[in-house]
């Protein structure tokens, strides 16, 4: 079984990147680059899903993975 999950990533003031997966509670990490933050998050989510979640929790992730995120701009 596979699921497409989301990553929200932001660049911090110190130049590093902070990444979070909203579908998997407690899964957030950082990296010196966007690519490193992405790789770290993917590894963390895979470990968490395989080792820490029940079958019911895994099913809930698959169902919640259909969320759509969009970006927009506003004048400030």
Long-range contacts (C-beta under 8 A, 24 or more apart in sequence): 1-58, 1-62, 3-61, 3-62, 3-65, 4-65, 5-45, 5-61, 5-65, 6-65, 6-67, 6-69, 7-38, 7-41, 8-69, 9-34, 9-37, 9-38, 21-45, 22-67, 23-61, 23-64, 23-65, 23-67, 24-48, 24-49, 24-53, 24-61
